[in-house]
Amino acid sequence: MKSTSETGHLKNIANFQDLTHFARRLSVENGIPCLTSMDTVEAILKVIESVTFKPEAM
């Protein structure tokens, strides 16, 4: 038999996984980007910076 702290922890993990799945599904259904990895966020920010901030001749 598991202790209450173990079962509570496992329940929280299951709830978190349900919540993240729900958030990703809603974002896809509504055409909203959902970034689930910090590596992906960093890569997208680098692309945005390279497109947005171009040096101009003076």
PyMOL Python script that loads the backbone (N, CA, C, O; Angstrom):
from pymol import cmd

cmd.read_pdbstr("""\
ATOM      1  N   MET A   1       0.845  -1.187   0.000  1.00  0.00           N
ATOM      2  CA  MET A   1       0.000   0.000   0.000  1.00  0.00           C
ATOM      3  C   MET A   1       0.885   1.242   0.000  1.00  0.00           C
ATOM      4  O   MET A   1       1.861   1.310   0.747  1.00  0.00           O
ATOM      5  N   LYS A   2       0.551   2.214  -0.825  1.00  0.00           N
ATOM      6  CA  LYS A   2       1.328   3.442  -0.927  1.00  0.00           C
ATOM      7  C   LYS A   2       0.942   4.413   0.176  1.00  0.00           C
ATOM      8  O   LYS A   2      -0.195   4.436   0.648  1.00  0.00           O
ATOM      9  N   SER A   3       1.924   5.214   0.573  1.00  0.00           N
ATOM     10  CA  SER A   3       1.624   6.243   1.574  1.00  0.00           C
ATOM     11  C   SER A   3       0.795   7.353   0.927  1.00  0.00           C
ATOM     12  O   SER A   3       0.741   7.469  -0.297  1.00  0.00           O
ATOM     13  N   THR A   4       0.154   8.161   1.764  1.00  0.00           N
ATOM     14  CA  THR A   4      -0.682   9.238   1.224  1.00  0.00           C
ATOM     15  C   THR A   4       0.155  10.269   0.490  1.00  0.00           C
ATOM     16  O   THR A   4      -0.323  10.880  -0.466  1.00  0.00           O
ATOM     17  N   SER A   5       1.409  10.477   0.921  1.00  0.00           N
ATOM     18  CA  SER A   5       2.245  11.457   0.218  1.00  0.00           C
ATOM     19  C   SER A   5       2.586  10.951  -1.183  1.00  0.00           C
ATOM     20  O   SER A   5       2.644  11.738  -2.128  1.00  0.00           O
ATOM     21  N   GLU A   6       2.811   9.645  -1.322  1.00  0.00           N
ATOM     22  CA  GLU A   6       3.109   9.095  -2.646  1.00  0.00           C
ATOM     23  C   GLU A   6       1.887   9.169  -3.552  1.00  0.00           C
ATOM     24  O   GLU A   6       1.999   9.579  -4.708  1.00  0.00           O
ATOM     25  N   THR A   7       0.740   8.783  -3.051  1.00  0.00           N
ATOM     26  CA  THR A   7      -0.457   8.803  -3.888  1.00  0.00           C
ATOM     27  C   THR A   7      -0.855  10.236  -4.219  1.00  0.00           C
ATOM     28  O   THR A   7      -1.319  10.495  -5.329  1.00  0.00           O
ATOM     29  N   GLY A   8      -0.687  11.168  -3.293  1.00  0.00           N
ATOM     30  CA  GLY A   8      -0.980  12.575  -3.569  1.00  0.00           C
ATOM     31  C   GLY A   8      -0.069  13.122  -4.644  1.00  0.00           C
ATOM     32  O   GLY A   8      -0.507  13.863  -5.525  1.00  0.00           O
ATOM     33  N   HIS A   9       1.221  12.749  -4.571  1.00  0.00           N
ATOM     34  CA  HIS A   9       2.194  13.212  -5.565  1.00  0.00           C
ATOM     35  C   HIS A   9       1.841  12.656  -6.947  1.00  0.00           C
ATOM     36  O   HIS A   9       1.864  13.386  -7.937  1.00  0.00           O
ATOM     37  N   LEU A  10       1.520  11.384  -7.009  1.00  0.00           N
ATOM     38  CA  LEU A  10       1.162  10.776  -8.296  1.00  0.00           C
ATOM     39  C   LEU A  10      -0.105  11.402  -8.862  1.00  0.00           C
ATOM     40  O   LEU A  10      -0.218  11.584 -10.074  1.00  0.00           O
ATOM     41  N   LYS A  11      -1.048  11.729  -8.005  1.00  0.00           N
ATOM     42  CA  LYS A  11      -2.277  12.366  -8.461  1.00  0.00           C
ATOM     43  C   LYS A  11      -1.979  13.748  -9.033  1.00  0.00           C
ATOM     44  O   LYS A  11      -2.558  14.136 -10.048  1.00  0.00           O
ATOM     45  N   ASN A  12      -1.069  14.505  -8.381  1.00  0.00           N
ATOM     46  CA  ASN A  12      -0.695  15.830  -8.883  1.00  0.00           C
ATOM     47  C   ASN A  12      -0.019  15.728 -10.240  1.00  0.00           C
ATOM     48  O   ASN A  12      -0.252  16.560 -11.117  1.00  0.00           O
ATOM     49  N   ILE A  13       0.815  14.713 -10.415  1.00  0.00           N
ATOM     50  CA  ILE A  13       1.476  14.528 -11.717  1.00  0.00           C
ATOM     51  C   ILE A  13       0.433  14.237 -12.785  1.00  0.00           C
ATOM     52  O   ILE A  13       0.499  14.794 -13.881  1.00  0.00           O
ATOM     53  N   ALA A  14      -0.520  13.381 -12.483  1.00  0.00           N
ATOM     54  CA  ALA A  14      -1.569  13.052 -13.452  1.00  0.00           C
ATOM     55  C   ALA A  14      -2.384  14.294 -13.788  1.00  0.00           C
ATOM     56  O   ALA A  14      -2.704  14.523 -14.954  1.00  0.00           O
ATOM     57  N   ASN A  15      -2.721  15.090 -12.793  1.00  0.00           N
ATOM     58  CA  ASN A  15      -3.480  16.314 -13.037  1.00  0.00           C
ATOM     59  C   ASN A  15      -2.682  17.296 -13.884  1.00  0.00           C
ATOM     60  O   ASN A  15      -3.247  17.951 -14.759  1.00  0.00           O
ATOM     61  N   PHE A  16      -1.382  17.409 -13.642  1.00  0.00           N
ATOM     62  CA  PHE A  16      -0.534  18.308 -14.424  1.00  0.00           C
ATOM     63  C   PHE A  16      -0.477  17.854 -15.874  1.00  0.00           C
ATOM     64  O   PHE A  16      -0.560  18.676 -16.787  1.00  0.00           O
ATOM     65  N   GLN A  17      -0.335  16.557 -16.090  1.00  0.00           N
ATOM     66  CA  GLN A  17      -0.298  16.035 -17.456  1.00  0.00           C
ATOM     67  C   GLN A  17      -1.624  16.278 -18.169  1.00  0.00           C
ATOM     68  O   GLN A  17      -1.642  16.612 -19.354  1.00  0.00           O
ATOM     69  N   ASP A  18      -2.724  16.113 -17.457  1.00  0.00           N
ATOM     70  CA  ASP A  18      -4.039  16.395 -18.041  1.00  0.00           C
ATOM     71  C   ASP A  18      -4.153  17.870 -18.410  1.00  0.00           C
ATOM     72  O   ASP A  18      -4.669  18.212 -19.474  1.00  0.00           O
ATOM     73  N   LEU A  19      -3.675  18.733 -17.534  1.00  0.00           N
ATOM     74  CA  LEU A  19      -3.748  20.176 -17.762  1.00  0.00           C
ATOM     75  C   LEU A  19      -2.901  20.589 -18.962  1.00  0.00           C
ATOM     76  O   LEU A  19      -3.353  21.379 -19.790  1.00  0.00           O
ATOM     77  N   THR A  20      -1.679  20.065 -19.067  1.00  0.00           N
ATOM     78  CA  THR A  20      -0.829  20.434 -20.196  1.00  0.00           C
ATOM     79  C   THR A  20      -1.403  19.901 -21.508  1.00  0.00           C
ATOM     80  O   THR A  20      -1.346  20.582 -22.532  1.00  0.00           O
ATOM     81  N   HIS A  21      -1.956  18.687 -21.482  1.00  0.00           N
ATOM     82  CA  HIS A  21      -2.587  18.140 -22.687  1.00  0.00           C
ATOM     83  C   HIS A  21      -3.767  19.022 -23.105  1.00  0.00           C
ATOM     84  O   HIS A  21      -3.932  19.326 -24.287  1.00  0.00           O
ATOM     85  N   PHE A  22      -4.577  19.425 -22.140  1.00  0.00           N
ATOM     86  CA  PHE A  22      -5.731  20.279 -22.402  1.00  0.00           C
ATOM     87  C   PHE A  22      -5.290  21.624 -22.995  1.00  0.00           C
ATOM     88  O   PHE A  22      -5.898  22.110 -23.949  1.00  0.00           O
ATOM     89  N   ALA A  23      -4.235  22.225 -22.432  1.00  0.00           N
ATOM     90  CA  ALA A  23      -3.749  23.517 -22.918  1.00  0.00           C
ATOM     91  C   ALA A  23      -3.218  23.401 -24.345  1.00  0.00           C
ATOM     92  O   ALA A  23      -3.497  24.256 -25.185  1.00  0.00           O
ATOM     93  N   ARG A  24      -2.449  22.339 -24.619  1.00  0.00           N
ATOM     94  CA  ARG A  24      -1.925  22.150 -25.982  1.00  0.00           C
ATOM     95  C   ARG A  24      -3.066  21.937 -26.972  1.00  0.00           C
ATOM     96  O   ARG A  24      -3.050  22.495 -28.069  1.00  0.00           O
ATOM     97  N   ARG A  25      -4.048  21.137 -26.592  1.00  0.00           N
ATOM     98  CA  ARG A  25      -5.179  20.866 -27.483  1.00  0.00           C
ATOM     99  C   ARG A  25      -5.963  22.141 -27.785  1.00  0.00           C
ATOM    100  O   ARG A  25      -6.319  22.394 -28.936  1.00  0.00           O
ATOM    101  N   LEU A  26      -6.235  22.946 -26.750  1.00  0.00           N
ATOM    102  CA  LEU A  26      -6.956  24.199 -26.961  1.00  0.00           C
ATOM    103  C   LEU A  26      -6.181  25.146 -27.867  1.00  0.00           C
ATOM    104  O   LEU A  26      -6.766  25.813 -28.721  1.00  0.00           O
ATOM    105  N   SER A  27      -4.871  25.204 -27.683  1.00  0.00           N
ATOM    106  CA  SER A  27      -4.080  26.113 -28.514  1.00  0.00           C
ATOM    107  C   SER A  27      -4.122  25.678 -29.981  1.00  0.00           C
ATOM    108  O   SER A  27      -4.242  26.522 -30.869  1.00  0.00           O
ATOM    109  N   VAL A  28      -4.028  24.396 -30.240  1.00  0.00           N
ATOM    110  CA  VAL A  28      -4.079  23.894 -31.623  1.00  0.00           C
ATOM    111  C   VAL A  28      -5.453  24.157 -32.234  1.00  0.00           C
ATOM    112  O   VAL A  28      -5.556  24.596 -33.380  1.00  0.00           O
ATOM    113  N   GLU A  29      -6.501  23.889 -31.468  1.00  0.00           N
ATOM    114  CA  GLU A  29      -7.860  24.088 -31.977  1.00  0.00           C
ATOM    115  C   GLU A  29      -8.151  25.548 -32.299  1.00  0.00           C
ATOM    116  O   GLU A  29      -8.987  25.843 -33.154  1.00  0.00           O
ATOM    117  N   ASN A  30      -7.460  26.468 -31.613  1.00  0.00           N
ATOM    118  CA  ASN A  30      -7.709  27.900 -31.802  1.00  0.00           C
ATOM    119  C   ASN A  30      -6.603  28.608 -32.584  1.00  0.00           C
ATOM    120  O   ASN A  30      -6.598  29.835 -32.681  1.00  0.00           O
ATOM    121  N   GLY A  31      -5.670  27.839 -33.141  1.00  0.00           N
ATOM    122  CA  GLY A  31      -4.610  28.418 -33.957  1.00  0.00           C
ATOM    123  C   GLY A  31      -3.625  29.272 -33.175  1.00  0.00           C
ATOM    124  O   GLY A  31      -3.051  30.215 -33.720  1.00  0.00           O
ATOM    125  N   ILE A  32      -3.425  28.950 -31.906  1.00  0.00           N
ATOM    126  CA  ILE A  32      -2.508  29.706 -31.056  1.00  0.00           C
ATOM    127  C   ILE A  32      -1.235  28.885 -30.879  1.00  0.00           C
ATOM    128  O   ILE A  32      -1.307  27.721 -30.486  1.00  0.00           O
ATOM    129  N   PRO A  33      -0.064  29.473 -31.163  1.00  0.00           N
ATOM    130  CA  PRO A  33       1.179  28.726 -30.968  1.00  0.00           C
ATOM    131  C   PRO A  33       1.346  28.307 -29.507  1.00  0.00           C
ATOM    132  O   PRO A  33       1.069  29.085 -28.594  1.00  0.00           O
ATOM    133  N   CYS A  34       1.792  27.098 -29.300  1.00  0.00           N
ATOM    134  CA  CYS A  34       2.023  26.576 -27.956  1.00  0.00           C
ATOM    135  C   CYS A  34       3.425  25.984 -27.933  1.00  0.00           C
ATOM    136  O   CYS A  34       3.673  24.939 -28.535  1.00  0.00           O
ATOM    137  N   LEU A  35       4.330  26.645 -27.244  1.00  0.00           N
ATOM    138  CA  LEU A  35       5.712  26.194 -27.183  1.00  0.00           C
ATOM    139  C   LEU A  35       5.923  25.422 -25.881  1.00  0.00           C
ATOM    140  O   LEU A  35       5.728  25.956 -24.789  1.00  0.00           O
ATOM    141  N   THR A  36       6.321  24.162 -26.016  1.00  0.00           N
ATOM    142  CA  THR A  36       6.451  23.311 -24.841  1.00  0.00           C
ATOM    143  C   THR A  36       7.903  23.027 -24.484  1.00  0.00           C
ATOM    144  O   THR A  36       8.174  22.267 -23.554  1.00  0.00           O
ATOM    145  N   SER A  37       8.831  23.623 -25.204  1.00  0.00           N
ATOM    146  CA  SER A  37      10.245  23.406 -24.936  1.00  0.00           C
ATOM    147  C   SER A  37      10.968  24.743 -24.949  1.00  0.00           C
ATOM    148  O   SER A  37      10.756  25.558 -25.846  1.00  0.00           O
ATOM    149  N   MET A  38      11.817  24.968 -23.964  1.00  0.00           N
ATOM    150  CA  MET A  38      12.571  26.225 -23.910  1.00  0.00           C
ATOM    151  C   MET A  38      13.549  26.327 -25.074  1.00  0.00           C
ATOM    152  O   MET A  38      13.865  27.433 -25.514  1.00  0.00           O
ATOM    153  N   ASP A  39      14.035  25.193 -25.582  1.00  0.00           N
ATOM    154  CA  ASP A  39      14.913  25.214 -26.755  1.00  0.00           C
ATOM    155  C   ASP A  39      14.169  25.773 -27.962  1.00  0.00           C
ATOM    156  O   ASP A  39      14.730  26.542 -28.741  1.00  0.00           O
ATOM    157  N   THR A  40      12.926  25.390 -28.111  1.00  0.00           N
ATOM    158  CA  THR A  40      12.113  25.891 -29.217  1.00  0.00           C
ATOM    159  C   THR A  40      11.865  27.384 -29.069  1.00  0.00           C
ATOM    160  O   THR A  40      11.944  28.127 -30.047  1.00  0.00           O
ATOM    161  N   VAL A  41      11.569  27.823 -27.859  1.00  0.00           N
ATOM    162  CA  VAL A  41      11.353  29.250 -27.604  1.00  0.00           C
ATOM    163  C   VAL A  41      12.601  30.043 -27.969  1.00  0.00           C
ATOM    164  O   VAL A  41      12.511  31.075 -28.634  1.00  0.00           O
ATOM    165  N   GLU A  42      13.761  29.566 -27.538  1.00  0.00           N
ATOM    166  CA  GLU A  42      15.018  30.266 -27.834  1.00  0.00           C
ATOM    167  C   GLU A  42      15.263  30.334 -29.340  1.00  0.00           C
ATOM    168  O   GLU A  42      15.665  31.379 -29.851  1.00  0.00           O
ATOM    169  N   ALA A  43      15.027  29.248 -30.048  1.00  0.00           N
ATOM    170  CA  ALA A  43      15.242  29.232 -31.497  1.00  0.00           C
ATOM    171  C   ALA A  43      14.307  30.212 -32.201  1.00  0.00           C
ATOM    172  O   ALA A  43      14.735  30.927 -33.107  1.00  0.00           O
ATOM    173  N   ILE A  44      13.054  30.254 -31.803  1.00  0.00           N
ATOM    174  CA  ILE A  44      12.097  31.167 -32.425  1.00  0.00           C
ATOM    175  C   ILE A  44      12.470  32.617 -32.139  1.00  0.00           C
ATOM    176  O   ILE A  44      12.368  33.466 -33.024  1.00  0.00           O
ATOM    177  N   LEU A  45      12.904  32.911 -30.908  1.00  0.00           N
ATOM    178  CA  LEU A  45      13.323  34.279 -30.573  1.00  0.00           C
ATOM    179  C   LEU A  45      14.520  34.709 -31.410  1.00  0.00           C
ATOM    180  O   LEU A  45      14.590  35.861 -31.839  1.00  0.00           O
ATOM    181  N   LYS A  46      15.457  33.807 -31.646  1.00  0.00           N
ATOM    182  CA  LYS A  46      16.624  34.135 -32.479  1.00  0.00           C
ATOM    183  C   LYS A  46      16.185  34.467 -33.903  1.00  0.00           C
ATOM    184  O   LYS A  46      16.705  35.407 -34.504  1.00  0.00           O
ATOM    185  N   VAL A  47      15.248  33.717 -34.441  1.00  0.00           N
ATOM    186  CA  VAL A  47      14.751  33.977 -35.795  1.00  0.00           C
ATOM    187  C   VAL A  47      14.042  35.331 -35.840  1.00  0.00           C
ATOM    188  O   VAL A  47      14.262  36.115 -36.763  1.00  0.00           O
ATOM    189  N   ILE A  48      13.206  35.604 -34.861  1.00  0.00           N
ATOM    190  CA  ILE A  48      12.489  36.884 -34.824  1.00  0.00           C
ATOM    191  C   ILE A  48      13.471  38.044 -34.737  1.00  0.00           C
ATOM    192  O   ILE A  48      13.306  39.051 -35.425  1.00  0.00           O
ATOM    193  N   GLU A  49      14.497  37.907 -33.889  1.00  0.00           N
ATOM    194  CA  GLU A  49      15.505  38.965 -33.782  1.00  0.00           C
ATOM    195  C   GLU A  49      16.234  39.176 -35.101  1.00  0.00           C
ATOM    196  O   GLU A  49      16.488  40.316 -35.492  1.00  0.00           O
ATOM    197  N   SER A  50      16.574  38.091 -35.793  1.00  0.00           N
ATOM    198  CA  SER A  50      17.331  38.233 -37.035  1.00  0.00           C
ATOM    199  C   SER A  50      16.478  38.877 -38.130  1.00  0.00           C
ATOM    200  O   SER A  50      17.015  39.562 -39.000  1.00  0.00           O
ATOM    201  N   VAL A  51      15.184  38.673 -38.102  1.00  0.00           N
ATOM    202  CA  VAL A  51      14.306  39.254 -39.101  1.00  0.00           C
ATOM    203  C   VAL A  51      13.944  40.693 -38.747  1.00  0.00           C
ATOM    204  O   VAL A  51      13.834  41.540 -39.633  1.00  0.00           O
ATOM    205  N   THR A  52      13.762  40.972 -37.473  1.00  0.00           N
ATOM    206  CA  THR A  52      13.285  42.276 -37.018  1.00  0.00           C
ATOM    207  C   THR A  52      14.381  43.309 -36.914  1.00  0.00           C
ATOM    208  O   THR A  52      14.180  44.456 -37.313  1.00  0.00           O
ATOM    209  N   PHE A  53      15.522  42.944 -36.395  1.00  0.00           N
ATOM    210  CA  PHE A  53      16.583  43.905 -36.108  1.00  0.00           C
ATOM    211  C   PHE A  53      17.699  43.801 -37.133  1.00  0.00           C
ATOM    212  O   PHE A  53      18.689  43.099 -36.927  1.00  0.00           O
ATOM    213  N   LYS A  54      17.522  44.516 -38.248  1.00  0.00           N
ATOM    214  CA  LYS A  54      18.543  44.502 -39.290  1.00  0.00           C
ATOM    215  C   LYS A  54      19.333  45.809 -39.220  1.00  0.00           C
ATOM    216  O   LYS A  54      18.749  46.881 -39.064  1.00  0.00           O
ATOM    217  N   PRO A  55      20.657  45.722 -39.335  1.00  0.00           N
ATOM    218  CA  PRO A  55      21.457  46.951 -39.311  1.00  0.00           C
ATOM    219  C   PRO A  55      21.179  47.812 -40.557  1.00  0.00           C
ATOM    220  O   PRO A  55      20.993  47.293 -41.657  1.00  0.00           O
ATOM    221  N   GLU A  56      21.158  49.112 -40.359  1.00  0.00           N
ATOM    222  CA  GLU A  56      20.937  50.042 -41.453  1.00  0.00           C
ATOM    223  C   GLU A  56      22.163  50.929 -41.640  1.00  0.00           C
ATOM    224  O   GLU A  56      22.803  51.332 -40.669  1.00  0.00           O
ATOM    225  N   ALA A  57      22.477  51.224 -42.882  1.00  0.00           N
ATOM    226  CA  ALA A  57      23.610  52.127 -43.167  1.00  0.00           C
ATOM    227  C   ALA A  57      23.236  53.542 -42.772  1.00  0.00           C
ATOM    228  O   ALA A  57      22.092  53.971 -42.924  1.00  0.00           O
ATOM    229  N   MET A  58      24.221  54.251 -42.266  1.00  0.00           N
ATOM    230  CA  MET A  58      23.974  55.657 -41.871  1.00  0.00           C
ATOM    231  C   MET A  58      24.478  56.599 -42.927  1.00  0.00           C
ATOM    232  O   MET A  58      24.361  57.815 -42.777  1.00  0.00           O
TER     233      MET A  58
END
""", "prot")
cmd.dss("prot")
cmd.show_as("cartoon", "prot")
cmd.util.cbc("prot")
cmd.orient("prot")
